[in-house]
Amino acid sequence: MRAPVAAVALAAMSQSGAAAAEPVLKLGEIEDDFVRMIVCAAPLLVVGLLSLVFVLVLRAKLKAKKTGKDIGHPKIDYLAAKVKSGALAFLKEEYKYLSAYVLGWAVILIVLFTADPKKPEADDAWSDGIRSAFCMVLGAFLSGLSGFIGMTVATDGNVRTTVACASGSLNDGLRVAFTAGAAMGFGVVGLAAAGLSLVVIVMKPNRGQLETVQYTHSFGFGASSIALFARVAGGIYTKAADVGADLVGKVEAGIDEDDPHNPAVIADNVGDNVGDVAGMGADLFESYIGSIIGAATLAKESPQMLAFPLWLGAIGLIGSFIGFFFVRTKEEGNGKNTNLTALMFALEKGMYIANLIFLVLAAVLVILLFGPEEEMGWRFYGCVIVGLVAGMAIGKGTEFFTSFDYGPTISIKDRARTGPATVIIQGMGVGMVSTILPTIILVVAIVICNELGGELGEYGIALAAVGMLGTLAVSLSTDAYGPVADNAGGLAEMAGLGPEVRAKTDALDALGNTTAAMGKGFAVGSAVLTALSLLAAFKEESTHSAPLTFEVSDPILLAGTLLGAMLPFFFGALTMMSVGKAAAEMIQEVRRQFREVKNAKGVTLLEAIQKVTAEGKLSEEDEVEPDSDRCVMISTRSSVKEMIAPGLYAIFTPLIAGFLIGPRMVMGMLAGCIGSAAMLAIMMGNAGGAWDNAKKLCEKIGIKKTEQGKACVVGDTVGDPFKDTSGPSLDILLKLMAMVSLLIAPIIDGKKDWELWYVGAIVAFICLVVTLVLMYFGILTWQDPLGSHADSGAAADADKVMPFSDSDAAGSPVLAWEGEAASSASKGPPEDLRRAAEELNRPPTVG
């Protein structure tokens, strides 16, 4: 049995440091193991709890802000209440299914680790199953709670941001939106810090450091599972609503994005909260704890190396506290013409202050734990700096490829002159090219950290991930700010507030788009480094009993690599097609409502839209209110149903590979998945962001209702599931698979290939049964969800609700809304579409 690398390296450190200053805190000299573990974990626990108290303060501060009724616009409150109720209904339905999933896995873990305990010689070895199940349930609960906190705060913040812009300055709106985002940021990190440190302390009795850290793998598995399901379901929800609202509302009807006559607009705003807030909260909760778990696992028996990542998390929160108070701006709101650079700096200076404080305190930690003259301690510090700088560089690189101030996005707008096809082609090319910069940054960071770490290179890479996520609380605050600002603009539009209010909310929304794109790039970078540290941790955990060689030329490892490289494409396909199916239902419903929903005077929703487009306003008697609740229900039902398959395959695959074949197969699979998923996630995220901002560029230069502008809307519609569903979900996929592998590592440790084939066969059989069930219920199918409507349209009675009731309607969405009466040649397209066609004959005006 080989000596642990960490022990050898630390012995060398102590010998070489004979003439050096001793560390201030000599954790190795604390005789009581439990007290030593408390010293390692207590700072993170205390700061985590303080962060949660800070969230309560922020929430109270947010609640004290004015709402619509305080400024004489109660309609804003009514619309915000509909968004909040829709988001709560979705979370209630989603968590109902996830509760059953978590309880099922708790039973499985009890059986697995009771039969094969982590420390068989312990007197209470029988409790390993219960301990592992408890940690898994706690991780899942806190992950779900982080998403819930973020969603509730965001839905409270959107209405108050709108009112702040209506009754105050742009800075007032920025502060309110950022306060809501900060409540989520500090809530997510506070829960993660408190939960992880609590597991380390509570699981310590009668266990060594190695076994104690192994329980955090169950905690991480629970968090990763919920993160994946939340991200997938939230992404499907928001993009089904967004695609339906855009294609039928903007492209076919020519109405504005948040026009209150669009039945899907409430569902679209709900989706911003359940996808970009609740899903993102669970995602980054998992990233944060995953980075610390990877470093803690690679620390082996060293208390200093265990304490370092835990204490880095604590000082990162302290830096974030201080950075929060530096966010403010003197800019005036001028819509999309606002100086975004100055407005962006208003947010970025909070992150810069937090990062600076983090680095200063990290240097103090090195002195405390390793000594002021210990070279290895400063090498570790260098890894932290590399991770922090790499994260910022990836974010800036993402901004270049997705902002409409730069060439890549402008080129997509230019290609729109020849139609949607060239928009999609150019966007795909931009996304593919955009993988170069973040890949080079990650490669350089990994190589530098590996060199700095020496024999502990893998631990150095894990510290880079911790450094990248050290100030997550404030960086997540800027990321979560985006959906709040987006919702605020939507509420202002739906409530009919003046153009001066929209100018301020548009400025905040434009800034939110930039922070969201940078946040997605940052998430990919942190996911890769975290997954690499978890991969290294799996190698250590699966080779305790006997050494195992992992070579690229090994056929088993190479086969695993091919399998892992395929999985992100399969996973991305499932999520993309899920959005397509859900969006088809939404499009059908919006078209039906345009044709069918009427007011007391018999005016249809489409007629009301045509009248307000022609006359600019609508009397109260002619107003028609769409049935937005039905669209919310469609998105909720579709997203919860479609989240099942991607999540289950992500968990089943490493289990089958690990039990059926062995650790070498798993190592190859994880390596292939990391490389493939990282490239695909970067490409999808940046292509989607570039398509989105190309559309916004058309709005800025005044050509959004021309065919060029509508081509960009189609590109944005394609990009929606790229950047908000499949891309972000891939970040979690590679971490979840690594966490599942790490969870089963103690069971397959020392096992030869095929030794546990019968367990793998059982898991494979269960996977097959689940697949057949999903096919039976139509979740895995090639069938068009609207196929029956289209096929029966010709024979359907003219009075029935059939969007494609005849061949003419099938070829024209406008005719599909208006039914049979619209098929006469005397009826043309709506007036706004005619004007758009005429506008094509004139060169577009800029400005």
N, C-alpha and C positions, 0 to 999 in steps of 0.2 A: 504493500500500500504506500503510495507516494506521499511525501510531505506536502502540506498545502503551500502553494506559491506565496500566499500572503504571509504565512509564518516565516518562510525563508527570507522574504524581502524585509520584513520588519526586524528580523534578527540582524540582517546586514545594516539596517538603519541604526539600530542601537549600538552596533560595534563602531560604525563609522562616526557616530555622534559622541564618542567618548570625550572628545575635546570640545564638543559643542555645548551650548546652553541646553539644560534640561527643559522639557515641556512644562508649562505652568501647572497643567492638570494631568496628573499621572493616573489615568483611569485604570491601568493595569495593576496598580498597587491597591486598589479597593478590593478587599478580600471577599466581601459579601457579593455574590453574583447578582442577586436581586437589586441591591442598592446601586451597583454599577450600571445595570440596565435602566434603572430609573434616572440616573444622571445622564445617560445617553439620550433618553426619549423625553424627559420632562420638559426641556425648553420648547420643543416643538408642540407638545401638548398645551402648555401654558399660553404660548402665542396663538395657537389655533383657537383656544377658547376665547381669548381676547378679541380675535378677529370676528368671532360669532357675536360677541357683545357689540362690536363696532357695526355689524350688520343691523342689529336692532336699533342702534342710534341713527344710522342712515335711513332705515325704513320709517322711523318716527319723523325724521326730518322731511322725508319725501311726502308722507301723509299730510304734513302741515301745509304743503303747497296748495295753491288755489286750483279748483277744478272748474268745469264749465259753468256750473250754476253760480259761481262766485263772480263771473264776468258777464252774466246774462246770456249764456249760450248753453242751455241744458242739453241740447242735442248732442254735444260732444260727449257728455257723460253717458248718454243713452247708447251711442255707438261704441264707446269704450267698454261699456258693460257687456255688450253683445260679443265683443272680441274676447273679453276675459271669460265669459261663460262658455264660449266655444273651446277655448284653450283648456279650461278645467274639465270639460266633458271629455276631451281627447285624453288627457292624462289619466282620468279616472278609468276609462276603458282600457288604455294601454297597461296601466299598473295592475289591473285586474288579471290580465293574462300573465304578466311578468311575475306576479305573486305565486301563481301556480308553478311557473318555471323554477323559481328560486327554491320553493319548498321541495320540488322533485329532486333538484340537485343536492339539497341539504341531506336528503335521505341517502342518495348515492354516495356522498362523501363519508357519511357515518359508516356505511357498509365497507367502503374501500379502506379507510384508514383505521377502522377497528380490526379488520382482518390483517392489515399490513401497517402497523403503527410506525411512526417516525423514529421513536426511541423504544424498541422492544424491551430493553432491560429496565425501564422505569417502572416503579410500583403502580403508577396509574396509567400504564400504556393503553389500557382499555378506553381511556378518555380521548385519545387522539382523534377518533372519528367525530366526537361531539365538539371538540375544540375546532377542528377544521370546518365543520358545518356552521358553527357560530360565527367564525371569521368570514366565511363566504356570505352568510345572510347579512352580517353587519356591513360588509363592503357593498352589497347590492342595495341595501336600504339607504345608506348614505349617498350613494351615487344617484339613486332616484330622488332623494330629498334635495340634493344640490340642484337638480333640474327643476324640481317643483318650486324651490325658493327663487331661482332665477326667473321662472315664468311669472310667478305672482308679482314680483317686484317690477318686472318689465311692463306688465299690463296695468299696474298702478302708475308707472312712470310715464307711459306714452301720453295719456290724457293731460297730465300735469306739464309735460314738455310743450304740448300744443298750446295750452293756456299761457304758459310762461312766454312763448313767442308772440302770442296775441296781446298780452298785457304788458310786456317788458321788452328787454333788448335781446339780441342774439346771445350775449353772454349768459343771460338768465336761462334761456332755453338750453344752452350747452351745459350749464351747471346742473340743471335738473336731470337731463338725459344721462350725464356722466354719473350723477349720484345713483340713479337706478342701475346703471351698468356696474358701478362699484359695489353696490349691495350684492349683486350676483357674484362678482369677482372675489370679493372677500368671503362671501358665503361658501363658495365652492372650495376655495383653498383652506378656509377655516375648518370645514367639515373633513376634508382630506387629511389635514395635519393632525387634528384631534383624533380622528378615527384610527389612523395608522399608528400613531404613537401609543394610543390606548391598547391596541392589539399587542404591540411589542412588550408593554409592561404587564398586561394581564396574562399573557401566555408564558411568561418567564418561569414561574414557580415549577420546580422539578425538571426543568429543561435547560440545556446549554444554549449558547448564543446561536449555534447553527440551527438547532431545532426551533428555537423561538422565531428566527427570521423565516423559517419555512412556513410558519402559520400565516405570515403576511402574503404568501402566494395564494392562499385560499381567499384572503381579503381582496387581493388584486383581481382574482378570477371573478368574484362576484361583481366588483365594480366594472370590469371590462365587459362582462355579459350585458349588464344593464346599459352601458354606454353604447354598445353596438345596436341593440334593439331600439334604444331611444333615438340614436342618430338616423337609423334606417327609417323607422316609422315617422319621425318628425320630418325627415327629408322628403319622403313620399307624400306626406300630407301637404307640406307647403308648396311643393312643385306641382302637384296635381291641381291645386287651386290656382297657382300662379299661371300655369300653362293655359288652363281653361279661361281665366280672366283675360289673359293677353290675346290669345288667338281669336276668341269670339268678340271680346270687348274692343281691343285696340285695332286688330287687323281687319275684322269683318265689319264692326259697327263704327269704327273710327272715333270712339270715345276715349277720354283720358284714362290714365291708369287706375285712379282711385275714384272714378265716377260712381256716385251712390246708386245709379241705376243698374250697375253690373251686379248680378246676383252672387258672383263668386268673390267679390271684393272683400267681404267680411272674412270669408274662409281664407283668403290670401293673407290678410292681416293676422288672423289666428295662426296661420302657418309660420309667419315670421317669429312668433313666440315659441311654438312647440318645436320648431326645427332649429332656428338660429339661436335660440336662448336655452330652452330646456335640453335639447339634444347636444348643443355645444357645451353646456355646463357639465353634463354627464361625461362627455368626451374628454374634456380637459381635467376633470376630477381624476379620471383613470390615467391620463398621461402624467399628471403630477405624482401620484403615488407609485406609478410604474417606474419612473426614473429613480425614485428613492429606493424602491424594493430591489431594483437591479444592482445599485451600488451597495446596498446593505448585504445582499447575498454574496457579492464578490469580496466583501470585507472579511469573510471567513470567521476566524476566532479573534480578530483584532478589535478591541473596544474603541481605539482611536479611529480606525477606519469605519466603524459602524456609526460612531457619533458624528463624524464629519458631514455626511449627507443629511442627517437628521437636523443638525444645527444649521446647516446651510439653508434648509427650508425655513427655519425659525427666523434667521436674520433677513431672508428675502421678504418675509411678511412685514418685518419691522421697516425695511426700506420702502415697501409698498404703502404702508401707513403714511409715511412722511411725503412720499411722492404724490399721493392723492390730493393734498392741499395746494399743489402748485398748478392745477389745471384751471385756467381761466383765459379769456380772450377779450380784446378791445375791438375786434372786427365788427362791422355792421353787416347785417344780413342782406345780401343782394342776389339771392338765388344761386344759380350755377355760375354767375360771374363773380362770386365772392372769391377773395384771395385764399384759395385752399391751402397754399403753402403756409401762410400765417396761421390759419385755423388748425392745420395739422400740427404745427408746432405747439399750439395750446395744449393738445393732448400729449404730444411726444415729450414735452419738458417734464411732465410728471413721471414718465418712464425713465428719462435720463437721470433725474434726481434719485429715483428708486434704485437704478442700476449702480450709480456711483456709491450710494450708501452701502449697497449690497457688497460691492467689491472691497470697500474699506473694512467692513466688518468681517468679511471672509479672510482678509489678511490677519486680522486679530485672532480669528479661529485657528489659523495655521500656527501662530505663536503659542496659543493655549494648548493645542493638542499635540503638536509635533516639535515645538521649540523654534526660536528665531533663526537658528543657524542650521536647521536640518534641511538638507537639499531636497529630500523626497517630499517633504511637506510643501515646499514652494513649487515643486513640479506639479503636485496636485492642484495647487492654486492656479498655476498656468492653464491646466485643463479646464477649470471653472471659467476662466477668462475667455478661453477659446470657444467654449460652448455659448457663452453670453454674446460674444461678437458674431458668431456664426448665425445665431437666431436673428439678430438685428439685420445682418447682411442679406439673409434669405428674404426677410420681409421687404427690404428695399428693392431687391431684385424682382420680387413679385409685383411691386408697385410699378416698375418700369414696363412690364409686359401687360399690365391690366389697366393702367391709367390712360384716360383719353388725352393726356398731355403729351404722350410719347408715340413714336412711330408705329409700333405693333398694332395698337388699337385703331389708330387713324387709318392704317392700311385696310382694316376690315370694313370701316365705314366707306372707304373709296371703292372697294369691291362690290358694295351693295348697289352700285349703279347698274350692274348687269344681273341683279336678281339674288334671291336667297341662296341658290346653289353655290355661287362664288363666295358668298359670305361664310357659309359653312366650311368650304374648302380652305379659305384663308384662315379662319379661326382655328381649324384643326392644325394647320401648319404653324401658327403662332404658338399654340399649346405645346406642340412637339419641340419646337426650338427653345421654348422657355425652360425645358428640363435641363439645359446645359449648365446655366449659372448655379442653381441650387445644388446640382450634383457635384460640380467642382468644389463648391463651398463645403459640402458635407465630406467629400473625399479628403480635402486638405485638413479639415478639422479632425477627422478620424486618424489620419496619418500622424498629425502633430501630437494628438493626445496619446496615441500608442507609443510614440517615441519618448514623450515626456514621462509616461508611466513606467517605461522600462519593462521589468518583469511583471509589473502590475499595469500593463497597458490597457487591459480590458476594464480594470477599475477606473483608470483615467478617462476612458471613453464614457463610462457610466457617470462620472462626475461632470463631464461636459453636458450631458443631458440634464443633470440637476441644475447646473449653472444656467442653461438655456431657459429652464422653467422656474428659476429661483424667484423672480419678481412676477410670477404669473398673476398674482392678485391684481396688480395695477394694469398689466398688459391685457388681461381678460376683461377688465373694466372698460378699456377703450374698445375692445372687440364687441362686448355686449351692448355698448352704447349705440352701435349701428342699428340693430333692429328696433330699438326704442325710438330713435330719430326717424326711421322709416315709417313706423306706425304713427308717429306724431304728424308727419306730412299727410298720411292717408286720412287721418281723422280731420285735419284741417280742410282737405279737399271734400270729403264726404259731408262735413258740416257746413260747407259753403262760406268759409271765412275768407277775408279779403286777400288780394294779391300780396299785400305787404307781409301778411302772416306766412303765406306760402313761400315768399322769398326767403324768410328766415329758416323755415323747416326744410326747404330745398337745399340751403347751404349746409345745414346739419346732416341732411341725408347724403349729400355728395361726399361729405367728410366720412360718413359712416361706410359708404361703399369702399373707400380707400382703406380704412382700418380693417374692414372685413376681408378684403383681398390679402392684405398683409398678414392678418391673423391666420388665414388658411395656409399660406406659405410657411409661417412659423409653426403651425400644427404639424405639417409634414416633416419638417426638419427635426422637431422634438420627437416625433413618432419613430423616425429612423434611428436616432441615437438611443432612444429608450428601448426599441426592439433589439438593437445590437447588444445592449447591456443585458437584456433578458436572455438573449441567445447565449451569451458568454456564461450567464448564471446557470442556464440549463446544462451547458457542457460540464460545469463544475459539479452540479447536483447529480448528474447521471453517471459520474465516474468516480464516486467515492469508494465503492467496493472494489473496483478493478479498473486499471487504465484502459482507455479506448482511443484508438487512432482515428482521426477524422481527416481524410485526404480527398481532394477534389476528384482524383482519378478513381476513387472507390465506386464501383457500379451502383451499390446501394445508395450511397450519398448522392451520386449524380441523378439517379432515378428520383430521389426525393426532391432534388433541386428542380427538375422538370415539373414535377407535380406542384411544387410550391409556386413556380412561375406562372402556371396555368390558373391557379385559384383566384387571383385578383380579377382576371378577365371574366371568369365564371361569376364571381360575386358582383362585379360591376354590371354584367349583363342582367342578372336577376333584378338588381335595383333599378336599372334603366327601364326594363320592360314593365316593372311594377308601376313606375311613374306613368308610362305610356297608357297602361290599362286604366289606372285611376283617372288620368287626365281625360281619356275618352268618355268616361262616365260624366265627368264634370262638364265637358263641352256639350254633350247631349242635353244635360240639365239646363245649362245657360241658354242654349238655343230654344229649348222648350218654353222657358220662362219668358223670353223675349216675345214669343208668339202667343202664349196662353195667359199669362198673368195680366189681370185687368183691374182697373179701379171701379168705383161705383158708377161712373159714367160710361163704362165699357171701353175706355181707352186702354190699349195694350201697352206693355212695357216698351216695345219697339216703337210704337207710334209716339210715345212720350219722348223717347230718345231723339227721334227725327224732328220733333217739334222744338225741343230745347236746342238742338243743333242749328236749326234754321233761325230761330227767334232769339236765342241766347238766354232765355229764361222760361219758366213754367209756372203757371198759376197753381195755387194750392189745390183747386178742384181737379186739375188735370194731372197732378202728381200721382205716380204709380210706384208703390214700394215693392221691391222684389222679395222673394222668399229666401233670404240668405241662410236661414236655419237648415234648409234642406241641403244646401251646398256644403255646409259644415258637417252635416251628418254623412254625406257621401265621402268626403275626405277622411273623416274619422274611421268609418267602416273599412274603407279600402286600405288605408295605411296600416291599421292594426292587423288586418288579414295578411297583407303582403310582406310584413316584417318577419314572418315566421321562418320562411325558407332560408334566406341569407344567414340569419343568426344561427340556425341549427347546423348548417353545413360548415360554418366557420368553427364550430365546436367539435363536431363529429370527426372532421378530417385529421387533426393531430391525434385524437384518441385512437382512431383506426391505425394510423401510421405507427404510433408508439407501441401499442399493444400487439398488433398483428406482426410487425417486423421488428422494430427496435429503435434505440436511440440514434443510430446513424441515419436512418430514414428520416427521423424527425429533424435532425440537424440540417440535412440537405433541404428538406421541405421549408424550414424556417428561413434559410439563406435565400432560396429561390423566391419565396414570398416577399421578403424584405426588398430585394432589388426590383422585382416586378411591380409590387404595390406602390413603392415610392415613385417610380417613373410615371405610372398610370395616374396616381393621385395628383402629382404636380401638373401633368398635361391636362387632366380634366379640370382642375381648379383654375388654372390660368387661362385655358381656352374659354371656359364659362365666364370668367371675370372679364375677359377681353370682349366677348360678344355682348355682355351686359353693358359695358361702358361705351361700346360702339353705338348701341341704341341710345344711350344718354347723350352721346356727342351729337347725334342727329337731332335730339330735342333741343340741345343748347344752341345749335346753329339754325334752328327754325325749319327743318325739313322732315319732321317726324310723321307728317301725314301724307308725304309723297310716297311713291313706290320704293324709293331708295330707303326711306325711313322704315317702311313696313318690312322690307327685306331684312333690315337689321333687327326688327322685332322677332322675325322668324328665327334668326340666328340666336337671339337671346333666349327664345323658347327652347331651342335645342340645348343651349348651354345651361339652362336652369338645373336639370338633373345632373349635369356634369359637375357643377361647382357646389351644389347644395345637397346632393343626395349621394351619388356614387363616390365622388372624390373624397369628401370628408369621411365617409364610412370606411374607405380603404385604410385610412390612418389607424382606425380602431382595429380593423381586421388583422393587420400584422402584429399588433400588440396583444390582441386577444389570443391569437394562435400561440404566440410565445408564452403567454401567461398560462394557458391550458397545458402546454408542454412542460412548463416549470412545475405546475401542480402535480403532474403524474411522474415527474423525474424520480422522486424517492422510490416509487413502486417499480420502475423499470431499471433502476440503478443496478448495475452488475449483471443484468440479464443478457443472455445471448440472443442473436437474431432468431425469431420465430418461437422463442421459449414460451411466450404468453399468447401464442396465436389464437388459442380458443377464446380468450377475452376479446381480442380484436375482432374475431369472427362474430361474436355476439353483438358487439357495437356496430359492425357493418350490417348485420341483419336488421338491427333496430333502425339504422339509417335507411335501409331499403324499405322497410315497412312505413316509415314516416314519409318517404318520397311517394309511395303509392297512395297514402292517405291524402297528401297535398294534391296529387293529380286527380284523385276522386272528387275533391271539393273544388276543383277548378283553379287552385292557386298556382300550380305549375301546369301551364297549358299554352298552346299556340293559338288557341281560339280567340277571335276578336270578341271582347265583351259586349260589343254592340252589333255583332253579326246577325243575331236573330231579328233585330229591328230593321237592319238594312235589307235582309232577305225577304222579310214579310211586307216591306213598304209598298210594293206594287199592288198587292192584294188588299192592303189595309183600307178601311173606310176613311173617307176624307176628313171626317170629324175627329178621328182618333189622334192622340198625341204621338206623331211620328216625325222626327226631324227630317228624315230622308224619305218622304212619302211618295216621291215620284222621281223620274230620271232627271228632271230639271232641278229639283231640290237637291238631289245628290251632287249635282255639279255646281250649285251655287248656295253657299251658306246663307246669303240674304234671303233667297227664296225659301230655304229651309225654315227660317224663322216665321215668314209670313204665310206659309201654307199654300193651298191651292190657288187662292185669289191672287197671289203674287206672280203666278206663272204667265199672266197675260203680258203681251209685248208692250202694252202701254205703260207698264210699271217698270221703272229702271231702278238702279241702285240708289241708296240714300243720297241726299244732297251733298253730304260731306265727302262721299266717295267720288262724286262727279267733280267736285272742286279739286280734289286731290289729283284726279286724272288730268284736269286742265293745267294744274300747277306743274305737271311733268314737262309741259311744253316750254316752260321758262327755266332758265338756269337757276339753281338754288342760291338763295341769298345767305350771306354769312353775317352773324351777329344778332 
